[in-house]
């Protein structure tokens, strides 16, 4: 039996964490949550995750800081940034930090799920609201 993909959600808005976690669990993913950047970084470096979802504005350490740290330490999974900021400079900063994908809030849950499935399968056919930053 193949293990379910593991997803780490690092988000300090509990409403988003609950909705996203419930959606992903209903699709068969194993979900772990953290509510600050330092805890997210610790979890991502001590456990194996296939995908890490990071809010940009996190207490302790920003999502971009976590992404850069994971990228610099050879993290093998995919890194997704969720942000209310959608300017080109924000997306460029996420790319430079090592993120694979940038999704602007608010997002449609089904599009988010489609994006995660695409990233985990290696597909670049993602919803138009999703910005792919690093294509292998």
C-alpha positions as CSV (number, residue, x, y, z in Angstrom):
1,X,0.0,0.0,0.0
2,X,1.3,3.4,-0.9
3,X,1.5,6.0,1.9
4,X,-0.7,9.1,1.5
5,X,1.3,12.2,0.6
6,X,2.2,14.3,3.7
7,X,1.4,18.0,3.7
8,X,2.5,20.5,6.3
9,X,0.4,23.6,6.6
10,X,2.1,26.6,8.3
11,X,-0.6,29.3,8.7
12,X,-1.5,31.4,11.7
13,X,-5.1,32.0,10.6
14,X,-6.9,29.1,12.3
15,X,-9.9,29.4,9.9
16,X,-7.8,28.8,6.9
17,X,-5.9,26.0,8.6
18,X,-9.1,24.2,9.5
19,X,-10.7,24.5,6.1
20,X,-7.6,23.6,4.2
21,X,-6.8,20.7,6.6
22,X,-10.3,19.3,6.4
23,X,-10.3,19.6,2.6
24,X,-7.0,17.8,2.2
25,X,-7.8,15.1,4.7
26,X,-11.1,14.4,2.9
27,X,-8.9,13.8,-0.2
28,X,-6.7,11.2,1.6
29,X,-3.7,13.4,2.4
30,X,-2.0,13.2,5.8
31,X,-2.0,16.8,7.2
32,X,0.2,18.3,9.9
33,X,-0.3,22.0,11.0
34,X,1.8,24.6,12.6
35,X,0.8,28.2,13.5
36,X,4.2,29.9,13.3
37,X,7.3,29.9,11.1
38,X,9.7,28.5,13.7
39,X,7.5,25.5,14.4
40,X,6.9,25.0,10.7
41,X,10.6,25.1,10.0
42,X,11.3,22.6,12.8
43,X,8.7,20.2,11.6
44,X,9.8,20.5,7.9
45,X,13.4,19.7,8.8
46,X,12.7,16.9,11.3
47,X,9.9,15.0,9.5
48,X,9.3,14.1,5.8
49,X,6.7,16.1,3.9
50,X,5.9,16.0,0.2
51,X,4.5,19.5,0.2
52,X,4.8,22.5,2.6
53,X,2.2,25.3,2.5
54,X,3.4,28.6,3.9
55,X,1.6,31.8,4.7
56,X,4.0,34.8,4.1
57,X,3.1,36.7,7.3
58,X,3.9,34.3,10.1
59,X,4.9,34.9,13.7
60,X,8.5,33.9,14.6
61,X,9.8,33.5,11.1
62,X,8.2,34.6,7.8
63,X,7.0,32.1,5.3
64,X,9.6,33.3,2.9
65,X,12.3,32.8,5.6
66,X,11.1,29.2,6.1
67,X,11.0,28.6,2.3
68,X,14.6,29.9,1.9
69,X,15.8,27.8,4.8
70,X,14.2,24.7,3.5
71,X,15.5,25.4,0.0
72,X,19.0,26.0,1.2
73,X,19.0,22.8,3.2
74,X,18.0,20.6,0.3
75,X,14.3,20.1,1.0
76,X,13.0,17.6,-1.5
77,X,9.3,18.4,-1.4
78,X,7.3,21.2,-3.0
79,X,6.9,24.6,-1.4
80,X,3.7,26.6,-1.8
81,X,3.3,30.2,-0.7
82,X,-0.1,31.5,0.2
83,X,-0.4,35.3,0.4
84,X,-2.8,38.1,0.3
85,X,-0.2,40.1,-1.7
86,X,-0.2,39.4,-5.4
87,X,2.2,41.9,-6.8
88,X,5.0,40.8,-9.2
89,X,7.6,41.7,-6.6
90,X,6.0,39.4,-4.0
91,X,6.0,36.5,-6.5
92,X,9.6,37.2,-7.4
93,X,10.6,37.2,-3.7
94,X,8.9,33.8,-3.2
95,X,10.7,32.4,-6.3
96,X,14.0,33.6,-5.0
97,X,13.2,32.0,-1.6
98,X,12.8,28.6,-3.4
99,X,9.0,28.4,-3.6
100,X,7.5,26.2,-6.3
101,X,4.1,27.8,-6.4
102,X,2.5,31.1,-5.3
103,X,-1.3,31.3,-4.6
104,X,-3.0,34.6,-3.8
105,X,-5.7,34.7,-1.1
106,X,-8.6,34.5,-1.3
107,X,-8.5,31.3,-3.2
108,X,-11.1,28.8,-4.3
109,X,-10.6,25.5,-2.3
110,X,-11.1,23.3,-5.4
111,X,-8.4,25.3,-7.3
112,X,-6.0,24.9,-4.4
113,X,-6.6,21.2,-4.3
114,X,-6.1,21.0,-8.1
115,X,-2.8,22.9,-7.7
116,X,-1.6,20.6,-4.9
117,X,-2.4,17.5,-7.0
118,X,-0.6,19.0,-9.9
119,X,2.5,19.8,-7.9
120,X,2.6,16.4,-6.3
121,X,2.2,14.6,-9.6
122,X,4.7,16.8,-11.4
123,X,2.1,18.2,-13.7
124,X,2.3,21.9,-14.8
125,X,-1.3,22.0,-15.9
126,X,-2.6,24.1,-13.0
127,X,-5.5,26.4,-12.5
128,X,-5.1,29.9,-14.0
129,X,-5.1,31.5,-10.5
130,X,-2.0,29.6,-9.5
131,X,1.4,31.0,-10.4
132,X,4.1,28.3,-10.9
133,X,7.4,29.6,-10.0
134,X,9.9,26.8,-10.5
135,X,9.2,24.3,-13.3
136,X,11.6,21.3,-13.4
